[in-house]
Amino acid sequence: ITASEVLEGDPMDIEFVLVSKEKQSWLNAMKEEMKSLHDNHTWKMIKKPIGSRVVSCKWLFKKKEGIQGVEPARYKARLVARGFTQKEGVDFNEVFSPVVKHRSIRILLSMVATLDLELEQMDVKTAFLYGKLDEEILMQQPEGFVEKGKEDHVCKLNKSLCGLKQSPRQWNRRFDEFMTKISFNRSQYDNCVYFKFPDNAVLIILLLYVDDILIASNKKDELIKVKSDLCKEFEMKDLGPAKKILGIEIKRDRRKNLLHLSQETYLKRVLENVVGSLMYAMVCTRPDIAYAISIVSRFMANPGKSHWQAVKWILRYIKGSIGRALVL
């Protein structure tokens, strides 16, 4: 790991946070996560029982890139249980949880464009904390937040926590119960799609991807009511008109009834990974591509169509000379 990766990439642990250029943003994210955990009564502190099983935990950090000039970057710190330390039949039983299908996302976005529906997005803060546990689970205190004078205590979980094997299932069950309560029907083709027809003239569709929610409706006031219901039940972040889902950027031209979907950020990452892989081959056994790689690597921060084409030429050349060896 290079110094620049430590300073600019997502930190791997607290030690990396402390030397990061964005240290304060990460520390604020950790404090916000701990506040959410405490406000949600996720655990209570107890003295560790003799001979008890204790699940370990760790911090995960993720910077969610925004859209330049539209949405700032978001820093997320997540306290996660190390689910691999759980024992089946003791710490968990059932774990399956549905995930929205990509075709459902495409169908919804097509309907939005064709029928000129309102489309808004929300984010459930610390979604997994709303799941209710059926098992008793003890967890170590979070690194950096061990209570002074209670070093021999552990966290007895009241709610599910990200990282536990059963957490996605428990959160999905909790969300489904609530959607049924407010008269939504779940699609029989995709368990993460919900719909509601308050009357013959109104359509509301809700799509859930873990903690990301898209809501579409032909009536703005009905959409606002659904958002209000969600905010009363869960701690939500209202992201307004949908701009990004699963790394897909959404730009809308309502005058022409069009949605433009792109993955610029993701594809830039793909390009960087391809060039990085080629650099490894260049350094080890393929000096013949050194000049070409040195040229394309200059444009990684802002690649254009011609740079993509150049990388394709290099890959085509590699394919045709894949068995070429460096003779010493």
Phi, psi and omega per residue, in radians:
I1 nan 2.241 -3.094
T2 -1.474 2.857 3.126
A3 -1.053 -0.666 -3.124
S4 -1.146 -0.609 3.104
E5 -1.174 -0.666 3.118
V6 -1.120 -0.731 -3.038
L7 -1.396 -0.512 -2.989
E8 -2.027 -0.447 -3.094
G9 -1.418 -3.115 3.060
D10 -1.215 2.210 -3.122
P11 -1.072 2.529 3.122
M12 -1.492 -0.475 3.116
D13 -2.827 -3.057 -3.071
I14 -1.088 -0.610 3.128
E15 -1.049 -0.670 3.105
F16 -1.214 -0.617 3.106
V17 -1.023 -0.752 -3.045
L18 -1.179 -0.319 3.104
V19 -1.943 0.118 -3.113
S20 -1.341 2.600 3.039
K21 -1.119 -0.447 -3.094
E22 -1.864 0.568 -3.068
K23 -0.864 -0.882 -3.053
Q24 -1.122 -0.659 3.115
S25 -1.112 -0.693 3.128
W26 -1.218 -0.720 3.126
L27 -1.109 -0.699 3.093
N28 -1.102 -0.660 3.120
A29 -1.144 -0.669 3.107
M30 -1.133 -0.754 3.130
K31 -1.123 -0.674 3.117
E32 -1.133 -0.692 3.106
E33 -1.121 -0.775 3.133
M34 -1.120 -0.649 3.100
K35 -1.099 -0.749 3.113
S36 -1.082 -0.721 3.141
L37 -1.116 -0.745 3.142
H38 -1.223 -0.767 -3.132
D39 -1.077 -0.517 -3.107
N40 -1.573 0.023 -3.131
H41 0.927 0.849 -3.059
T42 -1.145 -0.553 3.128
W43 -2.625 2.934 2.946
K44 -2.229 2.567 -3.090
M45 -1.449 2.279 3.057
I46 -2.375 2.730 3.060
K47 -1.226 2.370 -3.059
K48 -1.075 2.093 3.102
P49 -1.161 2.528 3.132
I50 -1.103 2.292 3.095
G51 1.340 0.161 -3.096
S52 -1.407 2.679 3.042
R53 -1.487 2.284 -3.133
V54 -2.157 2.177 3.103
V55 -1.424 2.378 3.107
S56 -1.466 2.953 3.141
C57 -2.528 2.911 3.108
K58 -2.704 2.909 3.087
W59 -1.661 2.431 2.995
L60 -2.101 2.463 -3.081
F61 -2.169 2.404 3.132
K62 -2.567 2.209 3.053
K63 -1.688 2.066 3.117
K64 -1.598 1.931 -3.117
E65 -1.095 2.387 3.091
G66 -1.544 -2.849 3.076
I67 -2.006 2.120 -3.015
Q68 -0.927 2.199 3.115
G69 1.366 -0.060 -3.093
V70 -2.119 -0.866 -3.046
E71 -2.448 2.202 -3.129
P72 -1.270 2.836 3.078
A73 -1.157 2.605 3.108
R74 -2.059 2.349 3.136
Y75 -1.788 2.193 -3.122
K76 -2.134 2.250 3.013
A77 -2.011 2.237 -3.120
R78 -2.147 2.241 2.994
L79 -1.517 2.108 -3.095
V80 -2.142 2.465 3.023
A81 -1.358 2.546 3.098
R82 -1.488 1.572 -3.047
G83 -1.038 -0.426 -3.123
F84 -1.183 -0.220 3.093
T85 -1.569 -0.039 3.099
Q86 -1.375 2.682 3.134
K87 -2.010 2.177 -3.122
E88 -1.076 2.391 -3.125
G89 1.543 -0.276 3.104
V90 -1.969 -0.975 -3.105
D91 -1.670 -0.283 3.131
F92 -2.803 2.797 3.068
N93 -2.177 -1.397 -3.135
E94 -1.625 2.512 -3.061
V95 -2.298 -0.190 -3.036
F96 -1.121 2.383 3.060
S97 -2.458 2.346 -3.123
P98 -1.260 2.687 3.061
V99 -2.228 2.433 -3.098
V100 -1.054 2.497 3.137
K101 -1.466 2.510 3.138
H102 -1.077 -0.564 3.130
R103 -1.143 -0.531 3.103
S104 -1.160 -0.684 3.099
I105 -1.101 -0.800 -3.122
R106 -1.121 -0.706 3.127
I107 -1.112 -0.788 -3.136
L108 -1.065 -0.814 -3.120
L109 -1.138 -0.602 3.076
S110 -1.139 -0.724 3.105
M111 -1.117 -0.710 3.130
V112 -1.033 -0.799 -3.124
A113 -1.192 -0.793 -3.052
T114 -1.233 -0.743 -3.062
L115 -1.676 0.036 -3.132
D116 0.967 0.847 3.132
L117 -1.403 2.695 2.951
E118 -1.237 2.481 3.135
L119 -2.402 2.010 -3.135
E120 -2.250 2.860 -3.011
Q121 -2.287 2.510 3.073
M122 -2.383 2.786 3.133
D123 -2.249 2.270 3.103
V124 -1.508 2.070 -3.141
K125 -1.276 2.295 3.129
T126 0.770 0.989 -3.026
A127 -0.968 -0.751 -3.041
F128 -1.119 -0.335 -3.129
L129 -1.211 -0.256 -3.123
Y130 -1.482 -0.199 3.102
G131 -1.273 2.494 -3.134
K132 -1.736 2.310 -3.109
L133 -1.467 2.453 3.044
D134 -1.667 -0.257 -3.091
E135 -1.976 2.791 3.044
E136 -1.582 2.151 -3.101
I137 -2.262 2.271 3.060
L138 -1.848 2.419 -3.107
M139 -2.329 2.575 3.102
Q140 -1.159 2.778 3.097
Q141 -1.224 2.556 -3.105
P142 -1.128 2.439 3.095
E143 -1.055 2.312 -3.131
G144 1.570 -0.161 -3.104
F145 -2.353 0.541 3.088
V146 -1.266 2.220 -3.084
E147 -1.216 2.261 -3.129
K148 -1.135 2.298 -3.127
G149 1.499 -0.100 3.139
K150 -2.224 0.655 -3.106
E151 -1.113 -0.389 -3.132
D152 -1.628 0.183 3.137
H153 -1.683 2.774 3.066
V154 -2.251 2.941 3.136
C155 -1.672 2.061 3.027
K156 -1.579 1.951 -3.011
L157 -1.253 2.249 3.011
N158 -1.641 -0.514 -3.102
K159 -2.186 2.843 3.094
S160 -1.252 2.726 -3.084
L161 -2.311 2.528 3.105
C162 -0.921 2.336 -3.131
G163 1.858 -0.513 3.055
L164 -1.166 2.474 -3.066
K165 -1.067 -0.537 -3.090
Q166 -1.614 -0.066 -3.028
S167 -1.036 -0.860 3.138
P168 -1.024 -0.706 -3.137
R169 -1.135 -0.779 -3.093
Q170 -1.154 -0.683 3.100
W171 -1.139 -0.746 -3.130
N172 -1.115 -0.693 3.094
R173 -1.088 -0.766 -3.135
R174 -1.095 -0.765 -3.129
F175 -1.167 -0.718 -3.140
D176 -1.103 -0.697 3.096
E177 -1.037 -0.736 -3.121
F178 -1.199 -0.744 -3.128
M179 -1.104 -0.649 3.074
T180 -1.130 -0.675 -3.134
K181 -1.077 -0.623 -3.127
I182 -1.712 0.435 2.946
S183 1.245 0.459 3.012
F184 -1.544 2.613 3.039
N185 -1.849 2.473 3.112
R186 -1.605 2.381 3.134
S187 -1.115 2.402 3.100
Q188 -1.362 -0.216 3.141
Y189 -1.661 -0.423 3.139
D190 -2.595 1.947 -3.057
N191 -1.208 -0.069 3.109
C192 -1.866 0.237 3.084
V193 -2.062 2.252 -3.136
Y194 -2.151 2.591 3.124
F195 -2.484 2.776 -3.087
K196 -2.674 2.401 3.074
F197 -2.129 1.520 -3.138
P198 -0.979 -0.612 2.978
D199 -2.681 3.126 -3.041
N200 -1.108 -0.323 -3.073
A201 -1.745 -0.025 -3.041
V202 -2.127 2.357 3.094
L203 -2.243 2.284 3.053
I204 -2.287 2.246 3.094
I205 -2.191 2.315 3.114
L206 -2.168 2.333 -3.133
L207 -2.127 2.259 -3.104
L208 -1.985 2.217 2.977
Y209 -2.176 1.665 -3.080
V210 1.005 -1.590 3.135
D211 -2.072 0.077 3.081
D212 -1.706 2.353 -3.099
I213 -2.229 2.282 2.962
L214 -1.902 2.344 3.104
I215 -2.201 2.218 3.123
A216 -2.163 2.477 3.111
S217 -2.781 2.705 3.058
N218 -1.547 -0.021 3.102
K219 -2.227 2.036 -3.089
K220 -1.057 -0.738 -3.090
D221 -1.147 -0.584 3.094
E222 -1.213 -0.661 3.098
L223 -1.108 -0.749 3.126
I224 -1.093 -0.656 3.127
K225 -1.117 -0.734 3.112
V226 -1.098 -0.742 3.117
K227 -1.080 -0.692 3.113
S228 -1.122 -0.736 3.110
D229 -1.069 -0.734 3.129
L230 -1.121 -0.711 -3.122
C231 -1.176 -0.494 3.106
K232 -1.278 -0.509 -3.065
E233 -1.638 -0.648 -3.090
F234 -2.258 2.768 3.016
E235 -1.402 2.013 -3.008
M236 -2.054 2.769 2.949
K237 -2.061 2.070 -3.140
D238 -1.462 1.992 -3.100
L239 -1.660 0.048 3.100
G240 1.233 -2.674 3.106
P241 -0.960 2.352 -3.064
A242 -1.073 2.263 3.139
K243 -2.111 -0.427 -3.063
K244 -2.764 2.319 3.066
I245 -2.496 2.229 -3.128
L246 0.922 0.691 3.120
G247 1.371 0.014 3.122
I248 -1.648 2.048 3.123
E249 -1.414 2.360 -3.079
I250 -2.012 2.096 3.040
K251 -2.125 2.342 -2.993
R252 -2.038 2.417 3.002
D253 -2.121 1.570 -3.039
R254 -1.196 -0.507 -3.139
R255 -1.072 -0.611 -3.133
K256 -1.787 0.074 -3.094
N257 0.966 0.841 -3.111
L258 -2.231 2.539 2.966
L259 -2.064 2.302 3.087
H260 -1.840 2.099 -3.127
L261 -1.932 2.278 3.131
S262 -2.494 2.845 3.127
Q263 -2.325 0.854 -3.054
E264 -1.004 -0.845 -3.102
T265 -1.076 -0.792 3.142
Y266 -1.095 -0.794 -3.087
L267 -1.196 -0.541 3.049
K268 -1.102 -0.682 3.115
R269 -1.126 -0.715 3.100
V270 -1.048 -0.795 -3.139
L271 -1.070 -0.760 3.129
E272 -1.078 -0.703 3.134
N273 -1.156 -0.691 3.122
V274 -1.108 -0.839 -3.128
V275 -1.120 -0.678 3.107
G276 -1.084 -0.718 3.117
S277 -1.147 -0.698 3.109
L278 -1.153 -0.604 3.107
M279 -1.081 -0.676 3.134
Y280 -1.089 -0.789 3.110
A281 -1.112 -0.691 -3.138
M282 -1.063 -0.789 -3.103
V283 -1.180 -0.651 -3.038
C284 -1.442 -0.969 -2.976
T285 -2.436 -0.051 -3.039
R286 -2.192 1.164 3.099
P287 -1.119 -0.275 -3.127
D288 -1.164 -0.306 3.117
I289 -1.798 0.119 -3.052
A290 -1.022 -0.807 -3.086
Y291 -1.136 -0.807 -3.123
A292 -1.072 -0.742 3.136
I293 -1.152 -0.690 -3.136
S294 -1.086 -0.565 3.131
I295 -1.279 -0.902 -3.064
V296 -1.192 -0.513 -3.105
S297 -1.190 -0.279 3.116
R298 -1.253 -0.316 -3.001
F299 -1.966 0.328 -3.075
M300 -1.162 -0.506 -3.117
A301 -1.234 -0.500 -3.108
N302 -2.593 1.189 -3.073
P303 -1.260 2.550 3.068
G304 -1.982 -3.078 -3.104
K305 -1.053 -0.685 -3.108
S306 -1.144 -0.538 -3.130
H307 -1.290 -0.655 3.032
W308 -1.061 -0.737 -3.132
Q309 -1.100 -0.686 3.136
A310 -1.112 -0.710 3.115
V311 -1.123 -0.696 3.100
K312 -1.077 -0.670 3.106
W313 -1.113 -0.716 3.134
I314 -1.110 -0.766 3.134
L315 -1.114 -0.660 3.109
R316 -1.128 -0.703 3.114
Y317 -1.128 -0.742 3.123
I318 -1.079 -0.741 -3.135
K319 -1.054 -0.679 -3.112
G320 -1.368 -0.243 -3.115
S321 -2.284 0.568 -2.981
I322 -1.096 -0.462 -3.120
G323 -1.620 0.078 -3.100
R324 -1.132 2.362 -3.087
A325 -1.999 2.680 3.033
L326 -1.532 2.053 -3.093
V327 -1.702 2.188 -3.119
L328 -1.870 nan nan
